[in-house]
Amino acid sequence: MTMTEARRARWAVAVMFTAAGFVMGAWAPQIPLLLPRHEITEFTLGILILVLGVGAVGAMLFTGRLIGRFGSVAVLRGFALSASAALPVVVFSPSMPVLVPAMALLGALIGCMDVAMNANAVEVERRLGRAIMSSSHGFWSLGGFVGGSAGAWVIAHWGAEVQAILVAMVTAAMVVAVMPILRGEAPAPAIPTIGTREKRILLPRDAGLWLLGAMALLSMVPEGAVLDWAALYLQKDMGSDVFRSGLGFAFFAGAMAIMRFAGDGVRNRFGAVLTLRISGLVAAAGMMLAAVAPGDTLAIAAFFITGLGVANMVPILFSAAGNYPGVASGTAIAAVTMIGYAGILVAPASIGFVAEVIGFRVTYAVLSLLLIVVALLSGRTAGADELRAVA
């Protein structure tokens, strides 16, 4: 990979992050509509979100091996193109027997795309000799902001079905446009050698890597809580209409985009450990404010503050995983992403069950404590700064 190719690949992977965020942002305002469409309760909706999460986490388990065998570029191309068509499959599902596997498919495709694009971003970082992970996640958040806000507007004016079709068309166009300029590591040889043997491990056994995964989980539980439940929280507890309820995640994602575009520079100046520590405390304060907000305007502002804090937590953890000693990047990122995405995809199902009993306010207050735990463990991410040594 030449430096020119690496620079182009940096923007290609940025578009992939944008596309993934766009799909997830567009999905957020669709979630409350499943209740009347299929005549289900919040408990059943929680089960459906759990199915989506299980599909994602289960597929992630094998993505590291696929990357080790075929390379991150081929895996990213395949899953990104497939994921672009996943939302209409869910929205147009006519019944629960069709909706359940559709939810699992949506989770699996987005989850595998996520692992592949993070692995590709680590490889491009190495080729460029500088960090791009935070800004790459910034493009995900930018996509989420556009998908959430524009998606809510389209639903309010033209309906859920039109929104899903438009999302698929726009996402496919973005993916196809940049597929030829993606670059990454070479696929592993058919017969493993000493240098490639680590890539074939399904799950690493290193306790430190699993701790990074646990920190990613605690960081992503609040993100999943906003993605999957903020719209319903604003509608149910604060009487928001469809448009305003969609702004909860949209402003959260917008704040994340702003901070993630600045995140690489912040990390280079202050280091990963201090950045993560302060970020965790800011996110905890925002989540607590969302829990006690008396109206939707302050709650939306609180989700914005939470996004400012959460923004750089996961990118730092993924960079630390991608540079973890003795473990291939694809394998390490797959493990940490799999554990972390239990937070954004599986844990929100539990949040739905709990919130039905104790309410969203108490639930969001408890989630703020998880972010404080991550801040206390920030010293484990010193490895995220290793890229500066080769810059």
Backbone torsions as a table, in degrees:
resi	resn	phi	psi	omega
1	MET	NA	118.9	176.5
2	THR	-77.6	166.8	179.4
3	MET	-63.1	-37.3	176.8
4	THR	-62.8	-43.5	177.3
5	GLU	-63.9	-37.7	179.8
6	ALA	-64.6	-40.1	178.4
7	ARG	-65.0	-41.4	177.1
8	ARG	-66.0	-40.2	179.5
9	ALA	-64.2	-31.0	178.1
10	ARG	-61.7	-42.0	179.2
11	TRP	-76.0	-29.2	176.5
12	ALA	-64.8	-45.8	-179.9
13	VAL	-69.6	-28.5	175.0
14	ALA	-62.7	-40.9	178.0
15	VAL	-65.5	-36.8	177.7
16	MET	-63.3	-42.8	176.0
17	PHE	-61.7	-41.4	179.1
18	THR	-61.6	-43.0	-179.2
19	ALA	-63.5	-43.3	179.4
20	ALA	-63.9	-43.3	177.6
21	GLY	-65.3	-36.3	179.1
22	PHE	-61.0	-44.0	179.1
23	VAL	-64.1	-45.8	-178.2
24	MET	-68.5	-36.9	176.6
25	GLY	-64.5	-40.4	178.2
26	ALA	-67.9	-28.2	179.3
27	TRP	-69.3	-34.4	-174.3
28	ALA	-55.4	-51.4	180.0
29	PRO	-72.6	-10.0	176.1
30	GLN	-77.8	-24.4	-171.2
31	ILE	-60.3	-52.1	-179.4
32	PRO	-60.8	-24.4	-177.7
33	LEU	-71.9	-17.0	177.1
34	LEU	-67.1	-27.5	-177.8
35	LEU	-62.3	-56.7	179.2
36	PRO	-74.1	-31.4	-176.6
37	ARG	-62.8	-42.8	-177.8
38	HIS	-107.3	5.0	177.8
39	GLU	53.7	56.3	-178.3
40	ILE	-119.3	165.9	178.4
41	THR	-95.5	173.6	176.2
42	GLU	-62.1	-34.2	178.8
43	PHE	-62.0	-45.7	179.3
44	THR	-66.3	-37.4	176.4
45	LEU	-61.4	-39.3	176.3
46	GLY	-60.9	-39.2	177.2
47	ILE	-63.1	-42.5	179.7
48	LEU	-62.8	-41.3	177.8
49	ILE	-66.5	-34.8	175.3
50	LEU	-63.0	-41.2	177.3
51	VAL	-60.6	-43.9	177.5
52	LEU	-58.5	-44.2	-179.9
53	GLY	-66.6	-41.4	178.2
54	VAL	-62.9	-40.3	177.1
55	GLY	-60.8	-41.3	-179.3
56	ALA	-68.6	-51.6	-176.0
57	VAL	-65.9	-39.2	178.4
58	GLY	-63.4	-40.1	178.8
59	ALA	-70.3	-36.7	178.7
60	MET	-59.7	-30.2	-177.8
61	LEU	-55.1	-33.2	-175.9
62	PHE	-104.2	-5.6	-176.2
63	THR	-65.8	-36.7	178.5
64	GLY	-59.0	-39.9	178.2
65	ARG	-68.7	-38.3	177.5
66	LEU	-62.9	-41.5	179.0
67	ILE	-64.8	-41.8	178.4
68	GLY	-62.6	-32.7	-177.1
69	ARG	-86.2	-42.9	-172.6
70	PHE	-111.7	-9.6	-176.9
71	GLY	90.3	152.2	-176.5
72	SER	-66.8	-30.1	-176.7
73	VAL	-65.5	-50.1	-178.6
74	ALA	-63.5	-42.0	179.9
75	VAL	-65.8	-42.2	-179.9
76	LEU	-64.7	-43.8	179.0
77	ARG	-57.9	-47.7	-176.6
78	GLY	-64.0	-47.9	-176.4
79	PHE	-75.2	-33.0	179.2
80	ALA	-65.7	-43.3	179.4
81	LEU	-65.7	-39.1	178.5
82	SER	-68.5	-39.6	-176.9
83	ALA	-66.6	-25.0	-178.6
84	SER	-62.6	-25.6	-178.0
85	ALA	-100.1	5.8	-171.0
86	ALA	-75.9	-37.4	-175.6
87	LEU	-62.7	-44.6	177.4
88	PRO	-60.0	-31.5	178.8
89	VAL	-61.0	-39.9	179.0
90	VAL	-70.8	-49.3	-174.1
91	VAL	-64.5	-35.8	-177.9
92	PHE	-90.9	6.0	177.2
93	SER	-63.6	123.2	-173.5
94	PRO	-82.1	-17.8	-175.2
95	SER	-153.4	168.1	-178.7
96	MET	-61.0	-40.9	178.3
97	PRO	-60.4	-25.6	176.7
98	VAL	-89.2	-36.4	-177.2
99	LEU	-64.8	-39.6	-176.6
100	VAL	-59.9	-54.8	177.7
101	PRO	-65.8	-28.0	177.4
102	ALA	-65.3	-39.4	177.1
103	MET	-64.6	-42.7	178.2
104	ALA	-62.0	-39.4	179.4
105	LEU	-65.5	-44.5	178.2
106	LEU	-57.6	-46.5	179.6
107	GLY	-63.2	-43.8	-177.3
108	ALA	-64.0	-44.8	-177.0
109	LEU	-68.2	-45.1	178.6
110	ILE	-66.2	-39.8	-179.7
111	GLY	-63.4	-45.6	179.1
112	CYS	-67.4	-37.4	175.8
113	MET	-61.5	-39.0	-179.1
114	ASP	-63.1	-46.7	178.8
115	VAL	-61.4	-45.8	-176.3
116	ALA	-64.7	-40.4	-177.5
117	MET	-74.9	-30.7	174.9
118	ASN	-68.7	-40.7	176.8
119	ALA	-63.8	-39.8	178.2
120	ASN	-66.0	-37.8	178.8
121	ALA	-64.2	-38.4	177.3
122	VAL	-63.2	-41.1	179.6
123	GLU	-65.4	-40.5	178.5
124	VAL	-67.4	-37.5	174.7
125	GLU	-54.6	-45.8	-179.1
126	ARG	-63.8	-40.3	-179.0
127	ARG	-69.0	-36.5	-179.8
128	LEU	-81.5	-24.2	-177.0
129	GLY	76.1	22.6	178.1
130	ARG	-152.5	159.3	-177.2
131	ALA	-74.8	138.4	173.7
132	ILE	-134.3	2.0	-171.4
133	MET	-65.1	-45.5	-178.3
134	SER	-63.4	-45.6	179.9
135	SER	-68.0	-31.5	175.4
136	SER	-61.9	-44.1	175.8
137	HIS	-67.9	-25.6	173.9
138	GLY	-62.7	-38.4	176.6
139	PHE	-66.0	-34.6	174.4
140	TRP	-60.9	-46.0	-179.2
141	SER	-66.1	-37.7	176.1
142	LEU	-61.7	-43.4	175.6
143	GLY	-61.9	-39.3	177.9
144	GLY	-64.0	-40.1	178.8
145	PHE	-63.4	-47.2	179.9
146	VAL	-65.6	-45.2	-179.7
147	GLY	-63.2	-39.2	-179.1
148	GLY	-72.2	-48.7	-176.3
149	SER	-73.4	-50.8	178.5
150	ALA	-66.2	-37.2	179.2
151	GLY	-63.4	-41.1	177.6
152	ALA	-64.2	-38.6	179.6
153	TRP	-65.5	-43.7	-179.5
154	VAL	-64.0	-41.8	178.2
155	ILE	-60.8	-44.6	-177.5
156	ALA	-64.0	-31.5	-175.1
157	HIS	-100.4	-35.5	-173.1
158	TRP	-122.6	-10.2	176.4
159	GLY	103.0	162.6	-175.6
160	ALA	-67.3	-36.6	-176.8
161	GLU	-66.2	-43.8	178.8
162	VAL	-63.6	-41.2	178.9
163	GLN	-59.4	-44.7	-178.0
164	ALA	-62.5	-41.4	179.9
165	ILE	-66.4	-44.0	178.1
166	LEU	-61.6	-40.7	178.5
167	VAL	-60.5	-44.5	179.7
168	ALA	-62.5	-41.7	-178.4
169	MET	-67.0	-46.4	-178.7
170	VAL	-65.4	-43.6	-179.6
171	THR	-63.0	-45.9	179.4
172	ALA	-60.4	-39.1	179.8
173	ALA	-64.3	-41.8	178.8
174	MET	-63.6	-45.9	-176.9
175	VAL	-63.9	-48.8	-177.8
176	VAL	-62.7	-35.2	-177.0
177	ALA	-63.4	-33.7	-174.1
178	VAL	-107.1	-5.3	-178.8
179	MET	-54.9	-40.2	-177.5
180	PRO	-67.4	-22.2	-175.3
181	ILE	-103.9	5.9	172.6
182	LEU	-65.5	141.1	175.7
183	ARG	-137.9	153.0	179.4
184	GLY	-168.4	-161.4	-179.6
185	GLU	-72.3	157.4	177.5
186	ALA	-73.3	148.4	174.9
187	PRO	-60.5	152.5	178.6
188	ALA	-69.8	148.9	176.3
189	PRO	-65.5	158.6	-177.5
190	ALA	-61.9	-35.6	179.3
191	ILE	-104.2	117.1	-175.8
192	PRO	-63.2	143.1	172.1
193	THR	-113.4	-179.3	-180.0
194	ILE	-59.1	-37.6	-177.5
195	GLY	-72.7	-19.5	-177.1
196	THR	-113.0	-0.4	-174.8
197	ARG	-61.7	-38.5	-178.1
198	GLU	-62.0	-29.1	-178.1
199	LYS	-66.2	-22.0	-175.1
200	ARG	-86.9	-8.2	179.7
201	ILE	-68.5	131.3	-178.2
202	LEU	-69.6	-48.9	178.1
203	LEU	-138.8	127.9	177.8
204	PRO	-70.4	157.1	-177.1
205	ARG	-105.2	-0.7	-176.4
206	ASP	-66.1	124.0	-176.5
207	ALA	-64.5	-35.4	179.9
208	GLY	-62.9	-36.5	178.6
209	LEU	-68.5	-37.7	177.6
210	TRP	-68.7	-30.6	175.7
211	LEU	-67.3	-39.8	173.9
212	LEU	-59.6	-39.6	177.2
213	GLY	-62.8	-41.0	178.2
214	ALA	-63.9	-39.4	177.0
215	MET	-64.5	-38.8	176.2
216	ALA	-62.8	-40.3	178.3
217	LEU	-60.2	-48.3	-178.4
218	LEU	-65.7	-27.7	177.6
219	SER	-77.0	-31.2	-173.8
220	MET	-94.3	-14.6	174.2
221	VAL	-58.7	-49.6	177.3
222	PRO	-61.8	-36.4	178.1
223	GLU	-62.5	-43.0	177.3
224	GLY	-66.2	-33.9	179.5
225	ALA	-65.2	-35.9	177.5
226	VAL	-75.6	-43.9	-178.8
227	LEU	-59.3	-49.0	-170.7
228	ASP	-91.9	-22.4	-170.8
229	TRP	-126.2	-11.4	-177.6
230	ALA	-60.7	-41.8	-179.1
231	ALA	-61.7	-43.9	179.9
232	LEU	-69.4	-37.7	177.1
233	TYR	-59.4	-47.2	-179.4
234	LEU	-67.3	-36.2	178.1
235	GLN	-70.8	-48.1	-171.4
236	LYS	-77.1	-45.5	-174.1
237	ASP	-90.5	-21.8	-173.7
238	MET	-126.2	0.5	174.6
239	GLY	70.3	26.6	-179.5
240	SER	-71.1	150.4	175.1
241	ASP	-82.2	-179.4	-175.3
242	VAL	-60.1	-43.1	-177.1
243	PHE	-65.9	-50.4	-177.2
244	ARG	-67.1	-33.7	179.1
245	SER	-65.6	-30.3	177.4
246	GLY	-73.7	-15.6	-178.5
247	LEU	-75.8	-17.8	179.5
248	GLY	-58.1	-56.3	178.9
249	PHE	-71.6	-34.5	-178.6
250	ALA	-60.1	-46.2	179.6
251	PHE	-72.6	-33.1	173.3
252	PHE	-59.8	-48.4	179.9
253	ALA	-67.3	-37.3	177.8
254	GLY	-62.6	-42.2	177.0
255	ALA	-63.5	-40.2	177.7
256	MET	-62.6	-39.7	179.5
257	ALA	-62.5	-45.7	-179.4
258	ILE	-58.4	-48.9	-176.6
259	MET	-73.3	-32.3	-179.1
260	ARG	-71.5	-32.0	176.1
261	PHE	-67.4	-26.0	176.4
262	ALA	-93.0	-8.5	-169.6
263	GLY	-64.4	-38.7	-179.6
264	ASP	-63.0	-41.8	177.9
265	GLY	-66.4	-39.6	178.4
266	VAL	-62.9	-44.1	179.0
267	ARG	-63.4	-40.5	-179.8
268	ASN	-64.7	-29.9	-178.3
269	ARG	-86.7	-43.7	-172.6
270	PHE	-106.9	-13.3	-179.0
271	GLY	89.3	156.8	-175.6
272	ALA	-66.6	-39.1	-174.4
273	VAL	-64.1	-52.0	-178.8
274	LEU	-66.0	-39.6	178.5
275	THR	-60.0	-44.5	-179.8
276	LEU	-66.5	-39.4	-178.1
277	ARG	-62.8	-48.8	-179.6
278	ILE	-67.4	-40.3	179.8
279	SER	-59.3	-43.2	-179.9
280	GLY	-61.8	-39.5	-179.4
281	LEU	-70.2	-39.7	177.2
282	VAL	-64.2	-43.6	179.4
283	ALA	-62.7	-40.3	179.3
284	ALA	-62.8	-40.9	178.6
285	ALA	-64.5	-41.5	179.4
286	GLY	-64.7	-41.7	180.0
287	MET	-66.0	-37.7	177.3
288	MET	-66.0	-39.2	177.7
289	LEU	-63.2	-39.1	176.9
290	ALA	-61.6	-33.9	-178.6
291	ALA	-69.5	-32.5	-174.8
292	VAL	-104.9	-0.3	-176.8
293	ALA	-60.9	134.2	-179.3
294	PRO	-80.9	-18.7	-178.2
295	GLY	-144.7	171.0	-173.3
296	ASP	-70.8	-27.8	179.2
297	THR	-62.8	-48.6	179.0
298	LEU	-68.1	-35.2	179.1
299	ALA	-64.9	-42.4	177.9
300	ILE	-63.3	-40.7	176.5
301	ALA	-62.9	-37.9	178.8
302	ALA	-65.8	-39.4	176.1
303	PHE	-64.6	-32.5	175.8
304	PHE	-63.3	-45.6	178.7
305	ILE	-63.1	-41.8	178.0
306	THR	-59.3	-42.1	178.3
307	GLY	-61.8	-37.8	177.3
308	LEU	-59.2	-39.8	-178.9
309	GLY	-77.7	-44.4	-176.3
310	VAL	-68.5	-25.4	-169.5
311	ALA	-42.2	-53.0	-171.9
312	ASN	-99.7	4.1	-177.9
313	MET	-68.8	-52.0	-178.2
314	VAL	-68.3	-43.9	176.3
315	PRO	-56.7	-39.7	178.0
316	ILE	-63.0	-43.0	-179.5
317	LEU	-66.5	-38.3	178.2
318	PHE	-68.8	-39.4	176.2
319	SER	-64.0	-39.9	177.2
320	ALA	-62.2	-39.5	178.5
321	ALA	-68.9	-43.5	-178.2
322	GLY	-64.2	-22.0	178.2
323	ASN	-110.0	19.4	-178.8
324	TYR	-69.5	130.2	-174.9
325	PRO	-67.2	136.7	173.5
326	GLY	84.0	1.9	-179.0
327	VAL	-131.1	132.3	178.2
328	ALA	-59.8	143.8	-175.1
329	SER	-56.6	-46.2	-178.9
330	GLY	-59.9	-42.0	179.5
331	THR	-66.9	-45.2	-177.8
332	ALA	-65.4	-45.3	-179.1
333	ILE	-67.2	-37.7	177.7
334	ALA	-60.6	-42.2	-179.2
335	ALA	-65.9	-49.4	-178.2
336	VAL	-67.0	-39.2	178.5
337	THR	-65.9	-40.9	179.8
338	MET	-60.5	-46.4	179.6
339	ILE	-67.6	-45.4	-178.3
340	GLY	-62.5	-40.0	-177.7
341	TYR	-73.5	-10.8	167.3
342	ALA	-62.4	-28.2	177.8
343	GLY	-71.8	-43.0	-175.6
344	ILE	-86.4	-18.9	-174.7
345	LEU	-117.3	-41.8	-177.1
346	VAL	-90.2	-47.4	-176.7
347	ALA	-58.1	-38.3	178.4
348	PRO	-57.8	-25.4	175.1
349	ALA	-63.1	-43.5	176.6
350	SER	-64.4	-36.0	178.0
351	ILE	-60.2	-39.8	178.0
352	GLY	-61.7	-41.2	178.5
353	PHE	-64.8	-46.4	-177.4
354	VAL	-67.3	-43.3	-177.3
355	ALA	-63.4	-29.1	178.3
356	GLU	-66.3	-22.7	-179.1
357	VAL	-96.8	-49.4	-173.5
358	ILE	-106.8	-7.5	178.5
359	GLY	92.1	159.7	-177.9
360	PHE	-71.7	-31.8	-177.0
361	ARG	-61.8	-50.3	179.0
362	VAL	-63.9	-39.4	180.0
363	THR	-60.4	-47.2	179.7
364	TYR	-65.4	-33.3	177.5
365	ALA	-64.0	-41.4	178.7
366	VAL	-65.4	-38.0	-179.2
367	LEU	-62.7	-30.1	178.7
368	SER	-62.5	-29.6	179.4
369	LEU	-68.8	-32.4	178.6
370	LEU	-63.7	-35.3	-179.8
371	LEU	-69.7	-31.4	175.7
372	ILE	-66.7	-37.7	177.6
373	VAL	-59.9	-43.7	179.0
374	VAL	-62.1	-41.6	179.0
375	ALA	-60.1	-37.6	180.0
376	LEU	-69.6	-24.8	-179.1
377	LEU	-98.3	13.0	-172.6
378	SER	-60.1	-23.6	179.8
379	GLY	-61.9	-17.0	-179.2
380	ARG	-75.1	-6.5	-174.4
381	THR	-104.3	18.2	-179.4
382	ALA	-58.3	-29.2	-179.7
383	GLY	-63.4	-19.2	178.9
384	ALA	-66.0	-18.6	-179.8
385	ASP	-87.1	-1.2	-175.9
386	GLU	-61.3	-28.5	-179.0
387	LEU	-62.0	-27.3	-178.0
388	ARG	-67.3	-22.6	-179.4
389	ALA	-73.3	-21.1	-178.8
390	VAL	-109.3	2.4	-177.8
391	ALA	-71.4	NA	NA
